[in-house]
Amino acid sequence: MTKLSVIYYSATGHGTAMADRVSKAAQSAGADVRVRHIAETRDPATFAGNPAWSANYEATKDLPAATGDDIVWADAVIFGSPTRFGSTASPFQTFVDTLGGLWMQGQLANKVYAAFTSSQTLHGGQETTLTSLYTSLMHWGGILVPPGYTDPVKFADGNPYGVSKVTGPDNQNPLDDTTTAALDHLATRVVAVAGKLAGAS
Ligand SMILES: Cc1cc2nc3c(=O)[nH]c(=O)nc-3n(C[C@H](O)[C@H](O)[C@H](O)COP(=O)(O)O)c2cc1C
């Protein structure tokens, strides 16, 4: 059975919903799934005026937080980060920066990786967020499995690099059917490719 970790940071909950959906799709595809959030690094008092951020913080703060072992354990990892100024959010990057020891031991290599993101605006930096994240995965010797245009849904969501959601001017767009289908496709594809690699080894 393919072991898959979903490791994500989310401030206002869009990433949490995307992680939940991609995890369920991976389970349906037959994977043993770990879902791990990257813990908030900011003092909750600093975002107390943002109800969505506070609600997501309260809903996730007692869940197990991601560690390097969640990558070592997995055959495949799907990462998630909001887009911030066209790149990953700093808590996500701080987590990545804890992985130097595992990288040196080669424990991040030869795994299947893919990712999702969200941004407030269309063309707001989603593709650069995904490709900058993938740069780190190449340093690890990861096996990138982007969705490309391998399913009709990719011609609808239009992102061959991963899956991305536009959260909208008030940052409140729900998860729409196209993005949901794209997350399902990403999970199914990652599980299938990881399974083929395991069968070949
Ligand atoms: C510091 C900061 C920088 C941001 N930069 C961008 C950006 O470059 N482009 C964009 O469209 N949205 C940007 N946003 C909006 C976030 O991408 C959006 O709120 C996020 O996708 C929500 O994801 P989450 O609910 O998982 O935290 C930014 C938000 C913050 C707080």
The ligand as an SDF file (V2000), in Angstrom:
LIG
                    3D

 31 33  0  0  0  0  0  0  0  0999 V2000
    1.4370   38.2390    3.3970 C   0  0  0  0  0  0  0  0  0  0  0  0
    0.4940   37.7780    2.3440 C   0  0  0  0  0  0  0  0  0  0  0  0
    0.8890   37.7960    1.0170 C   0  0  0  0  0  0  0  0  0  0  0  0
    0.0050   37.3920    0.0140 C   0  0  0  0  0  0  0  0  0  0  0  0
    0.4310   37.4030   -1.2860 N   0  0  0  0  0  0  0  0  0  0  0  0
   -0.4430   37.0810   -2.2650 C   0  0  0  0  0  0  0  0  0  0  0  0
   -0.0420   37.1210   -3.6320 C   0  0  0  0  0  0  0  0  0  0  0  0
    1.1230   37.3210   -3.9680 O   0  0  0  0  0  0  0  0  0  0  0  0
   -0.9980   36.8890   -4.5850 N   0  0  0  0  0  0  0  0  0  0  0  0
   -2.3030   36.6370   -4.2650 C   0  0  0  0  0  0  0  0  0  0  0  0
   -3.1200   36.5010   -5.1580 O   0  0  0  0  0  0  0  0  0  0  0  0
   -2.6880   36.5100   -2.9640 N   0  0  0  0  0  0  0  0  0  0  0  0
   -1.8000   36.7270   -1.9760 C   0  0  0  0  0  0  0  0  0  0  0  0
   -2.1730   36.6100   -0.6630 N   0  0  0  0  0  0  0  0  0  0  0  0
   -3.4890   36.0280   -0.3460 C   0  0  0  0  0  0  0  0  0  0  0  0
   -3.3300   34.5400    0.0030 C   0  0  0  0  0  0  0  0  0  0  0  0
   -2.7040   33.8450   -1.0680 O   0  0  0  0  0  0  0  0  0  0  0  0
   -4.6560   33.8690    0.3100 C   0  0  0  0  0  0  0  0  0  0  0  0
   -5.2280   34.5360    1.3970 O   0  0  0  0  0  0  0  0  0  0  0  0
   -4.4000   32.4050    0.6010 C   0  0  0  0  0  0  0  0  0  0  0  0
   -4.4630   31.6830   -0.5900 O   0  0  0  0  0  0  0  0  0  0  0  0
   -5.3100   31.7980    1.5880 C   0  0  0  0  0  0  0  0  0  0  0  0
   -4.8530   30.4810    1.8540 O   0  0  0  0  0  0  0  0  0  0  0  0
   -5.0840   29.8640    3.3140 P   0  0  0  0  0  0  0  0  0  0  0  0
   -6.5410   30.0760    3.6370 O   0  0  0  0  0  0  0  0  0  0  0  0
   -4.7470   28.4020    3.1900 O   0  0  0  0  0  0  0  0  0  0  0  0
   -4.1830   30.5670    4.2660 O   0  0  0  0  0  0  0  0  0  0  0  0
   -1.2990   36.9580    0.3580 C   0  0  0  0  0  0  0  0  0  0  0  0
   -1.6850   36.9160    1.7020 C   0  0  0  0  0  0  0  0  0  0  0  0
   -0.7990   37.3150    2.6890 C   0  0  0  0  0  0  0  0  0  0  0  0
   -1.2250   37.2450    4.1390 C   0  0  0  0  0  0  0  0  0  0  0  0
  1  2  1  0
  2  3  1  0
  2 30  2  0
  3  4  2  0
  4  5  1  0
  4 28  1  0
  5  6  2  0
  6  7  1  0
  6 13  1  0
  7  8  2  0
  7  9  1  0
  9 10  1  0
 10 11  2  0
 10 12  1  0
 12 13  2  0
 13 14  1  0
 14 15  1  0
 14 28  1  0
 15 16  1  0
 16 17  1  0
 16 18  1  0
 18 19  1  0
 18 20  1  0
 20 21  1  0
 20 22  1  0
 22 23  1  0
 23 24  1  0
 24 25  2  0
 24 26  1  0
 24 27  1  0
 28 29  2  0
 29 30  1  0
 30 31  1  0
M  END
$$$$
